[in-house]
């Protein structure tokens, strides 16, 4: 049986003779999702209920939410006990709206209409006439009703019903707006949590690609720093310092194009390839050539620039060879303050098979420093929001001047000082990450003649 007193319910009936739609899980979930069951009155809904009563001339108006057992009155206007806020669903006319799957239900004379004359609420609560329009959820679920009740029979006018339909849509819109806001807030909270997790993972990945400390080199000061750009992206700046043979050491600093996991993969490939190849040859150009081959063989999604040096300590300081692969020149600061660029321009890696890379010899005497850096240092500039019309870059010449000012500074002090100058230049709003690595031969202690 799908009808009761001539009312056909498309979804059929429950065992208790009420519409089966009352127990539909999706509908019940939508009702609960409103978060309004068992909550107190709210002005937004009370205003709409008062409008419904005024538009139809009725003494009672309700905004209801209907679950499978009751009709809960979110708002009510009328002389009834204000403490009463619900009724068993069987005693409410609202189940008609649920059973009719969103169609309105209108009765001019509840006591004589065959659809409602046997309804258990007609006489006890003086239902002379009843008109209700569905309140719908975001998926079209019937959540409840906007309804009015007249104590006496009432011939509903078209304007009255149009007003009631409009107010029912207003209630639906209010509920759906709240649902959207709640969903958006939940999505925002989830996104923030995901971003926080992503940030932690990104920085953990970035940190894993950089040595936590540089390996100490006997007789040499060493220092490095990584200055992250704004945001939490994983980028490709990297550096390393390691012992290649008993007497020879290697240091490398590179910059992978782009950011994200693809850049991180290339960074990892570069670091491990450089370490492996550096134990087989002392020529930085050969090592970088082999890295280029490995990147092409592995179909590297990014190219990179790098500066690689192989060196050994001597009685007079440091002797070594250095190669540039599309990277800005290294800078040597002599003890007297002169700054000299080192390296011959070479091909960047990961693009073509035939690369032109050249080893250049260098020496460091006591008090001399060698600085390796990525282009985040030389391309540092004030942020776009600065009032200045121009945003000059620090440039290689500017970096050289900063290095020249590092009088009697240790390697750690050199890196710290340069990092501070870069931060001042870009107003602590860096566009790009910056890696710095410094080697310094300590000056000989002065001899005092007694």
MARKEFI-82626 format. One record per atom (N, C-alpha, C, CB): x, y, z; residue in one letter. Coordinates in pm, whole numbers, plus 50000, padded with zeros to 5 digits. Glycine has a CB too. Layout:
% MARKEFI-82626
XYZA ...
This chain:
% MARKEFI-82626
500844988250000X 500005000050000X 500885012450000X 499045000050122X 500555022249915X 501345034349906X 500515046849930X 502015035249772X 499265045349969X 498405056949990X 497655055650121X 497425058749874X 497335067150177X 496545067650299X 495475078550280X 497445070650425X 494215074550293X 493115084150278X 493205091950148X 493095093750396X 493625084950044X 493685091249912X 494975098649883X 492555100549898X 495895099649979X 497185106249957X 498175095549913X 497685113750085X 498695096749794X 499645086949741X 501065091349776X 499475085249587X 501795082649844X 503185085149879X 504065076949786X 503455081550029X 504825083549695X 505605076249594X 506605066249653X 506355086049507X 507145069449771X 508155060649829X 507595049249911X 509075068449914X 506285048349920X 505685037549998X 505535041150144X 506505025049985X 505155031050224X 504875033250365X 505755024550454X 503405030350394X 505945029250576X 506625021150678X 505605011550739X 507285030150789X 506105003050826X 505194993550892X 504155000550979X 505994983850977X 504485012551029X 503535019851113X 502545028051031X 504285028851209X 502595026750897X 501655033550811X 502065047650773X 500345033950877X 503215052350819X 503705065550781X 504615064550659X 504445072150899X 504855075450588X 505665074850467X 507065069250492X 505775088750406X 507505060550403X 508835054550417X 509945065050406X 509035043750311X 509655076050337X 510675086550323X 511135092350454X 510155097350237X 510315091250560X 510715096150691X 512005089550739X 509595093950792X 512205077050702X 513365069250750X 514495068550649X 512925055250786X 514405075950541X 515465075650440X 516795080550501X 515075084350317X 517845072350497X 519125076050562X 519705089150510X 520135064950543X 519635091450379X 520205103750322X 519445115950373X 520165103350169X 518145114750382X 517345125950431X 517645128650577X 515845123150412X 517695118050658X 517985119650801X 519375125750822X 517885106150873X 520345121750737X 521685127450749X 521665142350718X 522675120150655X 520855146150619X 520755160350583X 520095168350695X 519955161950453X 519105162350760X 518455169050874X 519465171250986X 517245160850925X 520225160651019X 521215162051126X 522305172151089X 521855148451157X 522635172650960X 523705181650916X 523365196250935X 524025179050770X 522075199550948X 521715213550972X 522245218251107X 520195215250966X 522415208851200X 522865212451334X 521835219951416X 524105220651324X 520575219751370X 519535227851436X 518585219651524X 518735235051333X 518625206551514X 517755198551601X 518075201551747X 517925183451572X 517015203551825X 517135205951970X 517895218752003X 517825194152036X 517845228451914X 518445241451943X 517355251651972X 519335246151825X 517715262652034X 516755272752074X 516305281651960X 517325281152183X 515365290551989X 514855299851887X 515975309051836X 513705308351945X 515825313351711X 516755322851650X 515955333351576X 517765315651554X 516405345851588X 515665356951531X 515475355451380X 516375369951561X 516515350051312X 516425348751166X 515235340251124X 517705342751110X 514985329251197X 513865320551164X 512555325951219X 514115306351217X 512595331851338X 511375337451395X 510815348551307X 511635342651537X 511695356551247X 511225367151158X 510455361451039X 512395375651109X 510975350650983X 510315344450868X 508985338150908X 511215333850805X 508925332351027X 507665326551074X 506615337451096X 507895318551205X 507035348651153X 506085359751174X 505575365151040X 506755371051256X 506465365850941X 506045370250808X 505005360650749X 507255371250715X 505215347650770X 504265337750717X 502895339550781X 504785323550742X 502885341850912X 501595343850981X 500915356550932X 501795344551133X 501695367150915X 501125379850871X 500625378950726X 502155391050884X 501355371950641X 500985371150499X 499725363050478X 502115365150419X 499445353850567X 498285345050548X 497155348150645X 498705330650564X 497415357050742X 496385360250841X 496145349350941X 495115363450772X 497075340150958X 496905328951050X 497455332351189X 497605316350995X 496955325251288X 497405327751425X 498665319751459X 496295324251522X 498925309351381X 500095300851411X 500925298451285X 499635287251470X 502245298551305X 503185295551197X 504375288051256X 503645308651125X 504895278651178X 505975270151226X 507045268551118X 505435256351270X 508275267651164X 509385262651081X 509855250051148X 510565273251064X 509745238851078X 509985225951142X 511125218451076X 508715217451138X 511725209651153X 512655199551103X 512085186051143X 514125201651161X 512065176851051X 511385164051073X 512385152651061X 510225162050973X 512565145251171X 513385133151158X 512435121251145X 514345131251282X 512845109451183X 511985097851162X 510985095651275X 512825085551147X 511115103551385X 510235101251499X 509455113651543X 511045096251614X 509905125451504X 509265137551557X 509355149051458X 509915141651689X 508535159051487X 508605171651417X 509115181851519X 507195175751356X 510325187051495X 510925196651587X 510675210651534X 512445194051604X 510185219651621X 509825232951580X 510985242451607X 508555237551652X 511705245551503X 512805254951519X 512265268851549X 513685255151392X 511145272051489X 510505284951519X 509005282751524X 510865295651412X 508355290251613X 506905289151624X 506325302651660X 506505278451729X 505215305951598X 504495318251627X 503055314351662X 504535328351505X 502555319251774X 501175315951810X 500995315551959X 500765302651750X 499775312752002X 499425313052145X 499805300352220X 497945315452160X 500345290252153X 500635277652221X 501755279552323X 501015266852120X 501895269652409X 502945269752511X 504305270952444X 502885256952598X 505045281952467X 506335283652400X 507375273352441X 506875297452427X 507145266752556X 508115256752600X 508005243852517X 507915253552748X 506855241752455X 506675229852373X 507315232152237X 505165226352357X 508285223852202X 509045226352079X 509075214151987X 510455230552113X 508265204252013X 508225192751924X 506955184751948X 509465183851945X 506715176051851X 505565167051862X 505915154051791X 504285173451802X 505295142751831X 505535130351758X 505175132351611X 504715118751819X 505965126251523X 505775128651381X 504385124651335X 506815121051301X 503765114551400X 502425110351361X 501395121351387X 502035097551436X 501665130051485X 500715140551519X 500985153551442X 500765143251668X 501935153151350X 502265164851269X 501805162851126X 503785167751274X 501385173451062X 501055172650920X 502315172450832X 500145184350880X 503445175050893X 504675176450814X 505075163550742X 505805180850903X 504625152050795X 505025139650727X 504425138850587X 504595127550810X 503335146450563X 502775146550429X 503805152150329X 501475155050425X 504495162750369X 505485168850280X 506645159350251X 506025181850342X 507065152050354X 508155142450334X 507695131350242X 508635136650468X 506505126050267X 505995115150186X 505725119150043X 504755109750247X 505365131750022X 505085136649888X 506355141249816X 504075148049894X 507495139249882X 508815141649823X 508985155949773X 509055132049709X 508525165449857X 508785179349827X 507625187149771X 509875180249734X 506505180649747X 505325187949700X 504655194949820X 504315178149629X 504045206449800X 503345213049911X 502095205149952X 502945227549872X 501625207950070X 500395201350119X 499495212250175X 500715190250228X 498305213450119X 497395224350155X 496015218650182X 497335235150042X 495445222250297X 494115217450336X 493275229450378X 494205206950452X 492115231250311X 491235242650346X 490415239950472X 490285245850229X 489955227450486X 489115223750601X 489575210150648X 487575223650564X 490405210150750X 491035197850796X 490025187850852X 492085200950900X 488945192650907X 487975183650971X 487135176150869X 487045191551063X 486985181450748X 486155174850648X 486945169150531X 485125184550596X 488155173650512X 488975168550401X 489285153850428X 490295176950384X 488985144850335X 489215130550359X 490685127150386X 488735122550239X 491585135650345X 492995132750368X 493405134950513X 493855141350277X 492665143550584X 493105147450719X 492045145950827X 493575161550716X 490815142650790X 489755142750891X 490015132851004X 488435139650826X 490765122250976X 491065112451081X 492435114751144X 490995098451024X 493075125751109X 494395128551165X 494275131151315X 495065140651093X 495145125651398X 494975126751543X 495135140651601X 495955117851609X 495595150451522X 495815163951576X 494715173751540X 497125169251529X 493815170151451X 492845179851403X 492025185651517X 491925173451300X 491395177251594X 490535182151703X 491335186851824X 489585171251747X 492305179151874X 493015183351996X 493705196751986X 494035173052033X 494245200351871X 494995213051862X 494285222951771X 496415210551810X 493035220751745X 492215230151669X 492815233651534X 492015242851749X 493045223351454X 493535225651319X 492325227451229X 494455213851269X 492035240151195X 490925242651104X 491405241750960X 490305256351131X 492555246850932X 493165246250798X 494685245950814X 492715258550710X 495305240050715X 496785238550725X 497385240250585X 497185224350786X 498485247550576X 499195249050449X 500695248650476X 498795262350378X 501385240450404X 502825239250425X 503595237350296X 503115227750517X 504785243250291X 505695241550178X 507015235850231X 505935255150102X 507655227550152X 508835220550203X 510045229650220X 509185209250111X 510815226750324X 512145232450342X 513125221950292X 512435236550494X 513925225650193X 514765215950123X 516235217650159X 514585217349973X 516935206250163X 518365206250188X 519155208450060X 518785193350253X 520485208850068X 521315211649950X 521175201249840X 522765212549991X 520785189149877X 520605178649777X 519155176349740X 521205165949825X 518275185649780X 516845184249751X 516105176149854X 516655177949618X 516765172349962X 516105164450067X 515065173050139X 517145158850168X 513915167050174X 512885174150250X 513295173850397X 511465167750228X 513705185450447X 514165186350586X 513015188850682X 515205197350601X 511985195650635X 510855199250720X 509925208350642X 511335205950850X 509365218250713X 508365226450646X 508365240750697X 507005220450663X 507835249350614X 507345262550655X 505825261350646X 507925274550565X 505135261750758X 503695259250755X 502945269150843X 503405244950800X 501675270750811X 500795279250890X 499545271250925X 500425292450813X 498955274651037X 497755267751085X 496705278251121X 498075258651208X 495485276251072X 494365285051108X 493405277051195X 493635290650981X 492855283851297X 491935276851387X 490645272851317X 491625285551508X 490275280351216X 489025277751144X 489345274051000X 488085290051149X 488385267950927X 488605265250785X 489035278050714X 487335259350719X 489895276450614X 490515288050547X 490675284750399X 491895291750611X 490065293050318X 490245291150175X 491495298650134X 488995296050094X 492515291150105X 493825297050079X 493835304149945X 494925286450083X 494235316849948X 494315324849827X 495655322549757X 494125339649859X 495695324049625X 496955322149553X 498085330949605X 496745324849406X 497805343349639X 498855352249690X 499405347249823X 498325366549706X 498515341849906X 498965336450034X 499905324650014X 497755332350121X 499545315849922X 500365304049899X 501695307749833X 499605293949812X 501635317849743X 502895322349682X 503825328149789X 502625332849572X 503265335649882X 504075341449989X 504675330350076X 503235351050076X 503845320150104X 504335309050186X 505435301350113X 503165299450223X 505275299349984X 506315292449906X 507615300449905X 505835290049762X 507475313649891X 508675322249892X 509395321550025X 508285336649860X 508635321750135X 509255321150267X 509895307550293X 508205324050376X 509275296950239X 509885283550253X 511235283150182X 508945272650196X 511305289550063X 512585290149992X 513605298350072X 512405296249852X 513145308950138X 514045317050219X 514625308950334X 513305329450273X 513765300550397X 514265291850505X 515275281850449X 513075284250574X 514955276050333X 515875266450271X 517215273050242X 515275260650142X 517145285250189X 518385292350156X 519215295250281X 518065305450083X 518535298950388X 519245301650513X 519945289150564X 518275306950619X 519225277950561X 519825265350607X 520985261250519X 518775254350610X 520795262450388X 521845258150296X 523055267350301X 521305257550154X 522805280150325X 523925289450341X 524735285750465X 523425304050351X 524025282550571X 524725278450694X 525495265450671X 523725276850811X 524855256250599X 525535243650570X 526785246050488X 524585234050497X 526665254750387X 527835257750303X 528945264250385X 527435266850187X 528545273250476X 529535279950560X 530225270050651X 528885291050641X 529435260950710X 530015250850797X 530955241750719X 528905242550864X 530485237750599X 531325229150515X 532605236350475X 530555224850391X 532465249150441X 533645256950401X 534625258350516X 533235270650351X 534075260850635X 534955261950752X 535665248750779X 534155266150874X 534915237750767X 535535224650788X 536605221950683X 534475213450786X 536265225650557X 537245223750449X 538475232450471X 536605227050313X 538235244850520X 539355253850547X 540225248350659X 538855267850583X 539575243050764X 540345237250874X 541155225150824X 539415233050990X 540505216950739X 541205205350683X 542365209850596X 540235196550603X 542095220250516X 543165225350428X 544325230950509X 542615236250335X 543995237950618X 545065243450702X 545875232350766X 544485252450811X 545185221850811X 545895210450868X 546775203850764X 544905200350927X 546205202050643X 546985196050535X 548175204650498X 546105193750412X 547945217950496X 549045227050463X 550135226450568X 548535241450448X 549715225850694X 550705224850802X 551505212050790X 550015225550938X 550785201050762X 551485188250744X 552395188750623X 550475176750729X 551885194550514X 552685195750393X 553915204350417X 551855201650279X 553725215050495X 554845223850525X 555925216350603X 554365236050606X 555485208650703X 556445201150782X 557175190850696X 555745194250899X 556405184150610X 557035174150522X 557985180850424X 555965166150447X 557545192550372X 558385199550274X 559695203750336X 557665211650219X 559615209550455X 560845213950519X 561705202150564X 560525222750637X 561045191150605X 561805179250640X 562535173850519X 560875168450698X 561835174050403X 562475169550280X 563625178850244X 561455168850164X 563385191950255X 564455201450224X 565655199250315X 563945215950238X 565375197550445X 566475195550539X 567235182550511X 565945195350681X 566505172250465X 567175159450437X 568135160450320X 566145148750410X 567935170550235X 568805172450119X 569995181350150X 568005178250004X 570065186550272X 571175194950314X 571855188550434X 570695209350348X 573175188250439X 573835182450556X 573555190850679X 575355181450532X 573185184550792X 572875192250912X 574075200450961X 572405183051024X 575265194950943X 576515202050974X 577535198450868X 577045198551117X 578455207550844X 579525204550748X 580595196050813X 580135217550693X 581135186950735X 582225178550786X 583445187350814X 582575167150684X 584005186550934X 585185194950964X 586365191350874X 585585193451112X 587045201450825X 588245199650744X 589425204450828X 588155207350608X 590375195750859X 591505199950943X 592215212150885X 592505188350960X 592445222150968X 593165233950926X 592345243650845X 594335229950849X 591035242150843X 590195250850759X 588905254350834X 589875243950623X 588475266750821X 587165270750873X 586115268450764X 587175285750919X 584965263050801X 583895260650705X 582565265150765X 583835245750664X 581685269850679X 580335273850724X 579405274250604X 580365287850795X 578135271650628X 577125272150522X 575795276250582X 577005258450449X 574925281550498X 573585285050544X 572615283750428X 573535299250603X 571385281150464X 570295280250366X 569245290350409X 569675265650357X 568975300150325X 568015310850356X 566765308650273X 568625324950328X 565685303550333X 564485300150254X 563735312350206X 563555291450335X 563105310850090X 562225321250039X 560915320950116X 561975319549888X 560065330950092X 558755331050155X 557945319250104X 558005344250127X 557085313750190X 556305302050151X 556975289550202X 556125301449998X 556335278250171X 556805265550224X 557045255350114X 555805260050322X 557475260049999X 557725251149889X 559095244549904X 557635258549756X 559225232749847X 560505225949843X 561255230749720X 560325210349841X 562445236049740X 563195241349626X 564475233449609X 563495256249646X 565265237649508X 566395229449468X 567765234449506X 566355227849326X 567895244549592X 569225248749636X 569835237749724X 569145262249712X 571085234649701X 571735224449783X 573225227349792X 571505210249725X 573865221449894X 575315222449909X 575805210049981X 575715235349988X 577105207749972X 577685196150036X 579195198350053X 577405183149954X 579765191850150X 581215192150174X 581595178450228X 581635203750273X 582535171650160X 582865158050200X 584305154750160X 581875147950137X 584825144150219X 586185139650190X 586145129450077X 586865133550316X 586875132249969X 586865123249853X 587905112449865X 587085131049726X 589135116049905X 590225106449927X 590905110250058X 591255106349806X 592005103750084X 592705106450210X 593125121050221X 593925097450223X 593535127150107X 594055140650110X 593135150950046X 595385141050043X 592205146549967X 591395155849889X 589965156949942X 591365151549744X 589475169249935X 588125172349979X 587335178049863X 588145182050098X 586025176749872X 585145182249767X 584055190749832X 584515170749682X 583725201549765X 582575209549804X 581785213049679X 582995222349882X 580485213349692X 579615216149579X 578435224449627X 579125203049510X 577985233049541X 576785240849570X 576005242149440X 577135255049631X 574705239349444X 573915239249321X 572535245149337X 573795225249270X 571905247149224X 570565253149221X 569765246249111X 570635268649196X 568775238249152X 567905231349058X 566785240849016X 567315218249120X 566485241148887X 565415249748837X 564075245048893X 565385249648682X 563255254448935X 561915251248980X 561865247349127X 561355240048897X 560735242049167X 560535238149306X 559565226549313X 560015250049390X 559335221549433X 558425210349451X 559155197049450X 557355210449343X 558375186249445X 558965172949455X 559865169649336X 557875162649466X 559545174949217X 560395172249101X 561785178149123X 559775178048972X 561835190349176X 563135196449205X 563875188649312X 562955210949248X 563115183749411X 563745176149519X 564355163149466X 562715173049628X 563675156649371X 564235144349313X 565555147149242X 563235138149214X 565605158149167X 566835161649096X 567935165049195X 566585173448999X 567575172049302X 568555175549405X 569165162949465X 567915184049514X 568315153349498X 568815140849554X 569725133549455X 567645131749595X 569305132749329X 570135126349226X 571485133249216X 569415126549090X 571485146649217X 572735154049203X 573665151449321X 572445169049191X 573145152249440X 574005150349558X 574665136649559X 573195152249686X 573865126349535X 574425112849545X 575345109749428X 573295102549551X 575035114849311X 575925112749195X 577255119749217X 575265117749065X 577215131949265X 578445139449290X 579325132449393X 578125153549337X 578735127549497X 579535120649599X 580165107949542X 578655117049721X 579405100649462X 579945088149405X 581045091049305X 578835080049338X 580845100549216X 581825103349112X 583075110149166X 581205111849005X 582935117849272X 584085124949327X 585125115549385X 583635134649434X 584755103349418X 585735093649466X 586505086949352X 585045082949551X 586055089149227X 586675082749111X 587605092149034X 585615077449018X 587395105149049X 588215114848978X 588305127649058X 587655117648837X 589445134349048X 589635147049119X 589335159049031X 591055147949170X 588835156748910X 588505167648819X 587055171748837X 588775163548674X 586785183748888X 585385188148901X 584645188148768X 585345202148961X 585325191648658X 584665191848528X 584205177948488X 585595197448421X 585045167948516X 584665154148484X 583485149548569X 585865144648505X 583505153048696X 582405149248786X 581085155448738X 582705153748931X 581135168248703X 579915174948658X 579455169548523X 580135189948649X 580385165748437X 580005159648309X 579265146648332X 581255157248221X 579755138748425X 579095126048456X 577725128348521X 579975117448549X 577615138948600X 576305142348656X 575345145948543X 576405154048758X 575805153448445X 574975157148331X 574475144648258X 575765166048234X 575365134948238X 574975122348172X 573925115048255X 576215113248151X 574135114448387X 573165107548474X 571805114248468X 573675107248619X 571765127548466X 570485134748459X 569755131848329X 570715149948474X 570495131548218X 569855128648089X 569385114148083X 570815131547974X 570205105048135X 569825090748134X 568585088248220X 570995082048183X 568465096048327X 567325094448418X 566135103148376X 567745097848561X 566255109648259X 565185118448209X 564795128748314X 563945110148168X 565795135248366X 565585145248471X 564565155748426X 566905152048509X 563555158548509X 562535168448472X 562995182948492X 561275166048552X 564165184848549X 564665198348576X 566145199048539X 564455202048725X 566615210948503X 568035213048485X 568585219648610X 568335221548358X 569905220648619X 570505226848736X 571785234048699X 570775216548844X 572175243248784X 573495249548777X 574275245148900X 573385265248768X 575595245048890X 576395240449003X 577785246348995X 576455225149007X 578425247349111X 579845250349122X 580445239149209X 580115264849184X 581495233249158X 582095221649225X 583585224149238X 581815208349146X 584135221649357X 585565223749381X 586155211549449X 585805236349467X 587365208249408X 588155197849473X 589415204549528X 588515186149373X 589765202049651X 590905209149711X 591575200449817X 590445222449771X 592795205049851X 593535198849961X 594215209950039X 594575188349909X 594435207150164X 595135216950247X 596645214850231X 594715215750397X 597365225850235X 598815225650224X 599405233950338X 599285231250084X 600725233950344X 601365242150448X 601065256950426X 602885239750449X 600895260450299X 600635274450270X 599175278250267X 601245277950141X 598285268650283X 596855271650282X 596045260950213X 596605284850216X 595445264150096X 594605254850022X 594945255949874X 593095257750046X 594995244349807X 595165243849662X 594045235449605X 596565238249622X 593465239949495X 592375232249441X 592005235949300X 591195233749527X 590945229449251X 590405232049118X 588895233849132X 590745220449019X 588375242549047X 586965246249058X 586345246848918X 586805259849131X 585075242548908X 584385242548779X 582985248248796X 584315228148721X 582575256348698X 581235262248695X 580405255548587X 581305277448672X 579175251748622X 578245246248524X 577005255148522X 577865231448558X 577065265648439X 575945275048433X 575745283048558X 574705267848402X 576715283148646X 576585289148779X 577395301948786X 577045279248888X 576975311548870X 577775323648888X 579145320348947X 577045333648977X 580145328448920X 581505325448966X 581615325549117X 582475335448908X 582535317349167X 582865317949309X 583645330749334X 583675305349354X 583715334749460X 584435346849498X 585505343449601X 583475357549552X 586705348249577X 587785346849673X 588075360549733X 589075340649607X 588045361149863X 588455373449932X 589835371349989X 587435377450045X 590755379149942X 592105378549993X 592165385150131X 593095385249896X 593195381850203X 593345387250339X 593405402450339X 594595381550404X 593875408450228X 593975423050223X 592675429750178X 595095426950129X 591595421950155X 590305427650121X 589945427049975X 590255441350164X 590905423549887X 590585422349745X 589675410349722X 591885421049660X 588705411949632X 587785401149597X 587975397649450X 586305405249625X 588185384649424X 588485379949289X 587455369349250X 589945374149281X 586785370749136X 585905360049087X 586735348449035X 584965365348977X 586245336249056X 586955324249015X 586015315248936X 587525316649138X 586495309948825X 585725300448745X 585475305548606X 584405297448812X 585375296248513X 585095299648375X 583675294948343X 586135293248278X 582895303548278X 581495300448249X 581375287148177X 580855311548164X 580445278748222X 580245265548162X 578775262748138X 580845254848250X 578505251648074X 577135247848036X 576355242948158X 577155237047927X 575105247248168X 574265241748275X 573955227248245X 572955249948290X 573515219848345X 573395205248336X 571955200648319X 574005198748459X 571805189648243X 570495183448228X 569755187648103X 569665186548345X 570425194448008X 569775198947886X 570335191947763X 569925214147871X 571655192547745X 572295186847625X 573405177247666X 572865198147533X 573745167947574X 574795158147602X 576175164547604X 574765146847500X 576435172847504X 577765178747490X 577835191747571X 578105181447341X 578575191147680X 578715202847766X 580155207747763X 578275199547911X 580325220447785X 581645226447792X 581905230647936X 581775238647695X 582785223448001X 583085225848142X 584605226348159X 582455214648232X 585105235348239X 586535237748250X 586955238548396X 586925250648177X 588015231548429X 588605232648563X 589505244948569X 589405219848599X 589395252548675X 590235264248699X 590915262448834X 589415277548694X 592235263948836X 592975262348961X 592835274849049X 594465259548932X 592855272549179X 592825283849273X 593645280249396X 591345287449314X 594065290549467X 594785288949593X 594225298549697X 596305291349572X 594255293949818X 593895302349932X 595075302950028X 592615297050005X 595475314950060X 596545317050157X 595925319850293X 597485328650113X 596705319850398X 596155323150530X 595415336550529X 597275323650635X 594215336450584X 593375348350587X 592445349550467X 594225360350595X 592625340950363X 591775341350244X 590485333350267X 592545335950121X 589425337450197X 588135330450205X 587615327550064X 587105338850284X 586925316150050X 586245312549925X 584755312249953X 586745298649870X 583975319349871X 582515319749889X 581825313649768X 582025334349910X 580955303949792X 580065298249692X 578635302749727X 580175282549685X 577815305049627X 576475310449653X 575555307049536X 576525325749676X 574245307249562X 573265305849454X 572755319649416X 572085296649497X 572025320449305X 571635333649253X 570595340749338X 571115332149114X 570085333949441X 569205341049533X 569925352349604X 568635331449635X 571265351249614X 572045361949676X 572185373949584X 573435356749715X 572595371549460X 572845382749369X 571565388749313X 573725378149255X 570465380849312X 569205385949258X 568265391049366X 568515375249178X 568755391849490X 567925397349599X 567515411549565X 568685396949734X 566255414649589X 565745427949560X 564615431249657X 565245428949413X 564325444249674X 563195448049761X 561895442249706X 563095463549773X 560895440149793X 559615434649746X 558875444649658X 558735430749865X 557935439449580X 557165447849488X 556345458349561X 556245439249403X 556055456149688X 555215465549763X 555975477849810X 554595458549883X 557295478249790X 558065489749834X 557695502049752X 559575486949824X 557745513849813X 557335525949740X 558315530249632X 557165537249836X 559535524949637X 560525528949537X 560085524849398X 561895522949570X 560345533349301X 559975530149163X 560825518849108X 560105542549074X 562075518049152X 562975507649105X 563265497849217X 564285513749051X 563535485549177X 563865475149274X 565195469049234X 562735464149282X 566295475649266X 567605470949219X 567995457749284X 568675481349248X 568605449049204X 569155436649256X 570465439349327X 569345426349142X 570825430149415X 572105431449484X 573265430149385X 572235420849596X 573165421149286X 574125418549178X 575405412049230X 574455431449104X 576185406349136X 577465400249171X 578445410749223X 578065392849050X 578405422549162X 579305433249208X 578955437349350X 579225445349114X 577655438449379X 577255442149514X 577635431549615X 575765444549519X 577495418749578X 577885407949669X 579395408349694X 577475394249611X 580155411449591X 581605412449607X 581965423449706X 582285414949471X 581265434649700X 581525445549793X 581195441449937X 580725457949754X 580085433949951X 579715429150084X 580805419850137X 578345421750081X 581305410950052X 582365401850094X 583645409350128X 582645391449985X 583925419850052X 585135427550079X 585095433950218X 585325438349973X 583895436650268X 583765442850400X 583945433050515X 582425449450411X 584135420550484X 584225410350590X 585635409750648X 583805396450536X 586085420650706X 587445421450761X 587575412250882X 587795435950799X 588595403850879X 588945395250994X 587775386751043X 589445403751109X 586835383550953X 585695375250992X 585995360550969X 584445379250915X 585525352051059X 585615337651038X 584645333550928X 585315329951170X 584755320950885X 583835316050782X 582395317350828X 584155301450746X 582145313950954X 580775315051006X 580325329551009X 580685309051148X 581185338551047X 580815352651050X 580575358150910X 581905360751119X 581355353350813X 581155357650674X 579755353850626X 582225351350581X 579385341350647X 578075336450603X 576945343950675X 577945321250628X 577135346050805X 576105353150882X 575965367550834X 576435352851032X 577085374250812X 577055388250768X 576395389550631X 578475393950762X 576755380950537X 576165381750403X 574665378850410X 576865371750307X 574275369050488X 572855366050503X 572085377750558X 572665353950592X 572695385050652X 572035396750710X 571875407850606X 572825401950832X 572905409950527X 572835420250423X 571765416850320X 574195422050355X 571685404250281X 570665400050184X 569265402450240X 570845385050148X 569075399150368X 567765401150431X 567415415850437X 567755395150573X 568395424350465X 568135438850466X 567785443850327X 569355446450520X 568445438150226X 568215442750089X 566805438950039X 569275436949995X 566365426850075X 565025422750029X 563945425250133X 565035408049992X 564275432750239X 563305436350343X 562685424050408X 562205445250284X 563485413550420X 563005400950479X 561835395050403X 562595403150623X 561755397650272X 560735391750185X 561435385750062X 559645402450142X 562195375050082X 562965369349971X 562085362849866X 563955359150022X 562415365349740X 561705359049628X 562235345049600X 561815367649503X 563475342649638X 564125330049603X 564925325249722X 565015331549478X 565115312249730X 565985306649832X 567435310049801X 565795291449843X 568265310049904X 569675313249888X 570505303549969X 569985327749929X 571495297749905X 572455289349975X 573815296249971X 572535275049911X 574505295950082X 575845301850094X 576775291550156X 575815314850180X 578025291050107X 579035282150166X 580375289350160X 579095268250090X 581045289650274X 582325296750283X 583405287650339X 582185309350370X 584595288550279X 585805282150331X 586805293250361X 586395271550228X 587515291950472X 588515302150508X 589715295650572X 587915312750603X 590885299950524X 592135295550585X 592425304950701X 593315295450481X 592505299850822X 592765308950935X 594105316150918X 592765301051068X 594145328650955X 595425335750945X 596455329951042X 595225350750973X 597695331051003X 598755326351093X 598815335351216X 600125326151020X 599035329251332X 599155337651453X 600405346251445X 599205328851582X 600225358551490X 601365367551487X 602435363151586X 600915381751518X 603705364451542X 604815360851629X 605275373451703X 605995354551547X 605425371851830X 605895382951912X 607345380751948X 605035384552039X 608205390351910X 609645389151942X 609875394352082X 610525396951838X 610415385952167X 610635390652305X 611705401452313X 611035378952394X 
